[in-house]
Amino acid sequence: MLIGSNPARLLIAASTLIAGLGFVTISTATAQVVPEPNPGQFFLIEEPIDSDAFERIKLATKQIIARSIAQKTARPILIFEIRPGRSLPGSSGFGTSFELANYLSTELAGARLTVAYVPEPLQGYAVLPALACDEIVMGPNASIGPITPKGQEVKADYREPIRLLARRKGRDPDLYAGLLDTNADLKVVQTADRQVHYVLPESLPEFLKTNQVADQDIKDAWEGGSRGEITARRAREEGFSKLTADNRAEIANVYHLGTRALADDPTLLQEPRPVWIQIDGRIDPIKEAYLRRRVEQARREGVNLVFFQINSQGGLNTSANNVATLIADIQDMKTIAFVDDRATGVSALIALACDEIVFRRGSQMGGVRQLITGRNDQVQDLTEGQIDSLTKRAEGLATQKGHPSAVAHAMVDSNARIVQATDSRSGAAVLVLEAEASADPIRYLNPSTVKEPGEVLVVRSGEAGTFGLGEEVEDVEGFKALYGLRGKTIRVDGPTWVDGLVTTLNDPFVSWVILFVGVFMLILEIKMPGVGLPAVISALAFLLFFWSRYLSGTADQLEILLFLVGLICLGLELFVFPGFGVFGLSGFTLVVTSIVMASHTFIWPTQEYEYRQMAGTLFQVVAVMVGVGVGAALVGKYIPSLPIFNRMVLKPETYNGSELDDPMVKPPTTEAYESLAFLMGETGRSTTVLRPTGKARFGNLLVEVLADGYYIERDTLIEVVDVQGMKVIVKPVA
């Protein structure tokens, strides 16, 4: 019996074990299944609510519902973020506001749910669209009401339409009436089933007939002086608001929406018109200027969908921050960051500034440890001050675009610890910094560590969903498929020959050569008669210098204006007010200052790499001046003896005095004189063109002279009008 029973027991045990293993396998597989996010979309409604705003919302909501029907997907969840106007909050009129509210409450049957998100205090008739939604979500410091704008009388004919709005949404009509009229003595009543109701005094007797209420459960609805207003705390406690949320990301988490639903989508109102902008290599002022030109070009062409393909290991923090600000402020185009290989270093700010982020398989993002500076991509570790400022900037961009701010923080701060906790306020699982979770343990429940301190966070493509940053795709075609563009040709905007030329002209060595040519040819033109080839070359050199600096973003109108004023001052010194004085010194200073300012974006250096840039620029300017001086000396020595060129140089006529009859006698010179004051009032003839300097002969004496505000031709009778030591100033004899 025992022997016979052993196989049976073994069979039973084996069956139980197999069943248990199967159950574990099925349970594990079930636990690993991540449900598809609900379709949905956020819409921003900002005061004043006018007919244009209403039409925009109407068209967009109809299109997204039609899209879900055409694609046979689940009905979408539509979330309307309603904000007061920046300049005139509460300025919306009743007519359009109620028309929008009526549309939201009656015409969106194709939507699964309509949700109003009120992130800050909202008053006036803009409250009506919020009250017309199925559910209401409020920010921690938000409030709703009163409906009647301050200083205006309550319109009696508004009462019934607003009460009708409440009945459509299953809310107490007396609450809406109390929000409309702040003088109404609204009561808040808690019934025996612990439900909260809002009742006006005239409706209270009828209400008590059908509801069991204790006397102590009837209270005034308004708190102190805040009549006609419901705060976020009260709204949550009394069930008027579904939850309290800090940002769109929290709401998307609760309603299980994908990250693509967070950003306003301009393509809802029209066919997608995409453009592909490449961001490769170091982020610097040249790259910043290139991206500004590409974004402006896209805007002029009516593009509404911009893909930024990022493959960068970082660059300069100032340039990256400027690019991030440029992208984050785009309102008329939807922006998507496609992390093709890496968006590390400060280039991660650019990805965070986009509405959505998509990772190509094998790519990564984050790791803001260093700055990449200099011609040879020198690496510089971040200072404590830079870490602090970049951390705040990354968090701000993430909050603005609905990305997890804790993840953005950890990409810069190596000491950050990220935990996943349950937000008791919304019931959703959220990623927060441990310090934030510890500071509010009542709100953040059951925290578990997701990222340990010690290293800055680098998010790999496979971890994008875990960290709430976006989606992963296999390749470019998979990326296009996300936006319904698979197989379609998208114009790629990469660096053009102009961008290549600007980059080349901004190379330090090339800049040195351009400046040398510009200054040298300017001096050469002064030494040669007539405005000729040197002047053209000089103008072209300075034009290339400032044009390249303007397109690279380091020079603006100010630098160009300073340079032109400097040239004018030098011209005045040379031609109008001879002698190296105020105009000459001012002109030289302005020219040098404009060149230095045009060489970088900062006015005065504050960081290590900026000091290096400033030192390099000053060395470059000094080297140019020394080079020009050496070049001018060589020109003065050798060019007069060279064929062709000797005809272009100012030189005096051959001396034909009687002394030449004796080869042992040399022409008289001025070397023996300490002063030429004895020439005062003398007349002579110019032996070269005076522009304004040149040579003149007084008897047998050949002297270098300066024309007093005149351009004097060769062989002109002149008179000495002033002598300053060895400087002789002349003018033509009338």
Order of alpha helices (4+ residues) and beta strands (2+ residues): alpha-beta-alpha-beta-alpha-beta-alpha-beta-beta-alpha-alpha-beta-beta-alpha-beta-beta-alpha-beta-alpha-beta-alpha-beta-alpha-beta-alpha-beta-beta-beta-beta-alpha-alpha-beta-beta-alpha-beta-beta-beta-alpha-beta-alpha-alpha-alpha-alpha-alpha-alpha-beta-beta-beta-beta-beta
